[in-house]
Amino acid sequence: MGRSAPSAATFRGSSKNWREPHAAREEPTVSRVPRSENVVHIAFDTSKNTLVAGILQPGEESPHVQRICNDEPSIRRFVKGFGEPARLHTCYEAGPLGYELQRLLVSLKVHCEVIAPSLIPVAPGDKVKTDKRDARRLVRQLRSGELVAIRVPTPAEEAVRDLCRARADALEDLTRARNRLGHFLLRHGRVYRGSTPWTFKHRNWLGQQTFDDPALTKTLVRYRATVECREADLEGIEGDLAPYYDEEPFASPVRRLAAYRGIDFLGALVLHVEVCDWRRFSGREAAGAFCGLVPSEYSSGDKTWRGSITRAGNAHLRYQLIESAWAYRNGPSLGVTLRRRQEGVAAETQSRAWATQVDLCRRFRQLDHRKSVRGVVVAAIARRLVGHLYAEMVA
């Protein structure tokens, strides 16, 4: 059911000063520490068992390197050796070791930043990589202010984000299990002729499949059991996530995001825990770059070339935005489900959500007539959608 569109909300967060729209930026904040005679700069190259620390004392130009064990007692002894912890300014690259090192150093009153690896300057001719060279290079860049620090989530935010990512892994496992079952049946000439797989009708058809060979029968049973197990896992994780829709600090942003078409409560929770702080971005283009939804570009002189999206950002966020963008392929409307999600939401948010519907549905229709590939259209709508969501969350 459609309705006349209220006035569109004014988008905040001008991108006028954004100069790198195609970089997958974790945080639009450059690490700049004022020069001080008392500041000791330290950069860690991290691994599972050891930390290689590049250290620049005040007045030094050539850093020295120290290797320590990657455990709490060794890190505490290392920090204690410098005397006053407030003198230390440390950093390390974001990676598989997470944020525990940063949280430990902060608890010791040491300033520590986690650096976006994709935005660390690297010389084109530098083809030698070792832990010591990386630590020396990183500490020099830290002191010169060339590094970009990411926002470190709180333990609660990281915990829910990990659960959301576990749900994404479970969904991927379920898809693979279903594909294996479908491919097995296809190899033996069992083709489902219905329109949509994994409906009630399709499941009845699966239950009617039998084989004369006992080995094939056992294979079919195993594949079906795997699918059922993966479905139960996915349902269980989604049940674990449901209470967080109404828990702070997630409830308020989840309600606002879920007021938009194509974003249910689960999708809103995924969007929020992947971004956490929408004000980290300098504008809508920066938010799109963080998702990897901006077009790649190679321009030099009089030539300008733009290609496919960079995909150089947060993949979980990009996947959710792409899924949500499909909802705008039809005209603007307010269905029963969307009205239910908008109950209790501020009138200003509902107005902005309706203006977003009008804009994105019109844009989807325009691009669909011009582009031959639907995926290109959906990616463009997803990039536009994240701009609207950014405007909503900073309003």
N, C-alpha and C positions, 0 to 999 in steps of 0.2 A: 504494500500500500504506500503510495507516494504522498508527499506533501510539499508545499512551497518552501523554498530554502530560505532560512533566515540569513541575515547579513553575515558575510564571511568574516571570521576573526582575523585580526591583523597579526601577521607572523612576526615574532620577535627574533632577535639574534641575527642581525645582518651579517652576511658573509663578505662584506666589503674588504675587510683586512685579511681575508684568508688567501694565502698565496700558493698553497700546495694542495689543490682540491683532489689530486689523484693519488696522494700518499695515504697509506693505511695507517692513520695516526691513532695511537692508543690514547694520547692525551695532548691537547694543544697547549702544553706548558713546557717551556724549555728550562732546563735546570741551569739557573744562574745564581751563583753564590758570590757575594762580594769578597774581593780579595782582602785577606787579613793575615797579619803576620803570625797569628796563632792557629790558623786552620790547617789541619792535616788531611789531605785528600787520599782516600783509599778506594780502590776498585777491586772487586773480587771476580775471579773467573771460577765459576762453581762447577762441581761435579759431585757424584754420589758420595765419595769417600774423602775428598780433599778440597780445600779452597786455596787458590793461588792469589795472593794479595799484592797488588801493585800500589806502592806507597810513595807519595810525594810530600816530603816535609816542607815547611815554609822556606821559601828562598831557593829551593832545589829545582833544577830543570830536568834532571835525569832520575826517573823513579827507580827504586830498588824493589826487589821481589822477595816475598816470604811465603812459604808453603806451610799450611796448617791443616790439621784434621778437621773434617766437617762434622763436628759434634759440639754440643753445648759447652762442656768444660773447656775445650780448646779455644773456642771463640771468646769465652769469658776471660781466659788468661791473656789472649791476644789484645783485647780491648783494655784490660787492666794495665798492660805494659805501656800505654800512652798517657797514663795519668788521668787527666780530666776528660771524660767522655764527650763533653760538649764541644771540644776542639775538633772532633772527628767529623768529617763529611764523607760518607761512604755510598757506594752504589754497586749494583750487579745487574746482569742481563736477566730479563724475564725468561723463564724456561721451565723444564719439567720438575724442578725442585720447589716450585711454588713460592709462597711468601713467608715461610717459616723463618728464614734467615732475617728478613726485614723486620718481622715482629720481635724476634729475639734482640736484635740490635736496638730497636726502639725502646724495648723494655730496659735496656742498659743505658738509656739516655743518649744514644748515638743517633745522629741524623742519617737516615738511609733512604735511598731512592731505588726503585726498580725501573730499569731502563728498557724502552721498547727496542728489541733487537733489530727490527726491520728498518729503523731510522738511525742506526749508528753509522756515521760516515766511514766509508771504506775506500781506500785508494784503489783505482782500477788495476794497477800493476802489482798490488800486494797479493802474492799467491802463496805465501808461507803462513801457516796458522799453527801456533802452539799456545799453550796455556799462558806461558810467561809473556809472550808477545801480546796476546790479547789483554792481559792485565795491565801491561805498560801503556798500551794504546788507549785503553778505556780510562785510566786515571788521568792521562793528559787531557783527554776530551772532557772529562768531568770538571777539571779545573778551568778549562777554557770556556765552559758553558755551552758545549755543542750537543749535549745529550737531551733527549726527550724522555721525561719520566711518565710512567703510567699511573693510573689511580689504583691503589691497593684496596681491595674490598675488605670489609670487616669479616671476622670469622663467621658470623651468622649469614652474611650475604654469600660468602664462598660456599658454605655448607649447602644452602638451598640451590645455588647454581650447580654444584656437583650432582645433586639429586636430579635436577632438570637434565643435565647431560647424561646421567645414567638412563633416564627415560628415552633420550634420543638414541643411545646405544641399544636399548631394548627394542625400539622400533626398527632399527637397522637389522638387528638379529631376526626379528619376526619377518621382515621383508625377504631376507635371505632364505629363511626356512620355507616360506611359501613358494619362493622361486624354485627351490630344489625339488619340492613336491610337484610343482607344475611341470618342470623339465623332465622329471622321472616319468610322469604319466604321458607326456608328449613323445618320449622315446619309444613308448610301447603302444602308440596309436590311440591313446585315450585323450580326445580333444573336447574341451567344454565349448559348446556352441552357443551358450547364453551370452547376454550382452555384458554383464558386469560380474567379475569374479568375487568370491568371498562374501556373497550374499547368502541368505538362507537357502535359496534355490541351488546355488552352487555347492553349498555344504551337503545338501541332500544328495546331489549328484556324486560328490566324493564318497559318501557313505555307501553308494551302490556299486562302486568299483571293486571288482574281485579278479583274482588271477588263479590259474590252475597250478602254476609252479609255486611250491611252498616258499622258496627263497624270495620270489617277487612279492608274495603276500606279506612276508615279514618286513620287507623293505617298505612297502606301503604303510604298514602299521607304524613303523619307526618314524617315518617322515611325518605322518599325521600327528603322532604323539609329540614330536618336536614342535610342530606348529602350535598345538594346544598349550604346550608348556610356555612357549614364548608369548602367547596371548595372555596367559595368566600372569606372567612376569610384568608385562606392560600394564595390565589392569591394576596390579598391585602397586606399582610405582606411581601411577596416576592417583590412586587412592591415598598414598603417602603425601603427595603434593597438595591435595585438596585443602587440608587445614590451613595452609599458608596463604590462601586467598584472602582470609579474614584476619590474619595476624599482622601486626605491625612489626617492622617498618614496611611490609609489603602491601598491606590492604589498600591504602589510599592510592598509590600509583597503579595498582592492578585494576581497581575500579575505574579509574580515569582511562586507562588504555583499553579496557574491555568495552568501553562505550563506543568504540570505533568498529565499523563493519569489518568482518573478517578476522577479528581478534577475540577469541574467547578467553575465559579466565586463565586457562593453562597457557595459551599463547602470550597473554599479557604478563604472566609471571616470568616466562622465559625472556621476554623483552626486557623486563625490569632488572632481573638479576644479571643479565649479560651487560647491561649498560650501567646500572646502579645510580650514577649521577649524570643526568642529561645535561647539566650545566657545564660539564667538562668540555663540551664542544663549543667552538667559537661561532658556529652557524650551521645551517642546514646542510651545506656542502661538506662540512667536516664530519657531520653525522653519517652522511652517505659514504664518505671515504672510509670511515671506521668499519662499515659493513662490507666494503669491497664492491659497492654497487655503482661506483663512478666509472666512466669509460677510460680505458688506457689511452695514452697520448704520446706521440713522438713528433715534436714540431721543431724545426730548425730553419732559420732564414725565412724564406717566403713559403715554405712547405708546412702544411699542417695535416697530421694524420691522427685519426682517432679510431680505436678498435673496440673490441669487446670489453666488458667490465673487468676490472682488475682482479677481483676475487682475492684481494690481498688484505682482507680484514677479518672480522669475527664471523666464522662460518656458521655458527649456531644462530647468531642474530640474522644473518643473511637468509638462511633457510626458512626461518619463521616469517620474515618479511615477504619472501617469495610466495609462501603458502597463503599468507593473508591477502596478497595482491590479487590472487585469482578471484576473490569475492567481488571485485569491482567490474567484472566483465559484463554484468547486466546493469540496467538502469537503477538509479537511487531509489531506495525503499526502506521502510521500517517494518521488519517482520516481528513476529511474537517473541522470538528468541532475543533479538537485539533490544527490543523494548524492555524485556525482563532484565537484561544486563545493565540497562541504563537507569533502572529504578534506584533512587537515592543519590544519583550523580548530579552535580551542580548543573544548573541550566546553561551556564556559559560553556561547559564541556560538551553538553548535548548539542548546542548550537555549532560549536567548532566541528564536532563529529559529523553533523549533517552537511556543513559546508565542504568538508573533506569528501564525503560521498559524492556530492554534486561535481566537484572538481575532478576526482579520480575516475568516476564513471564516464564523464565526458571525454577525458583524456584517453581512457582506454578505448573508447569507440573511435576516436580520431586516429590513434596509432594503429588500431586493428585494420583500418581501411588502407593504411599506407604501407604497413609491414607485412611481409609474407610469412614470417616466423613468429608464432605466438609467444615463444619464450623471450624474444627481444622486447615485446610489448610488456610482458609481465615484469621483467627486470626494470624497465623504465618506470612502471607504476610503483614498484617496490621502492625505488629510489625516491620517488615523489612522496610516497607514504611516510617514509622515515622523516622527511622534512616536516610533514604535518604533525607527526608524533612529537618531534623535537619542539615545535612551537607550542604544543599542548603542555608538555611537561615543564617548560620554562615560563609558562604564562603565570 
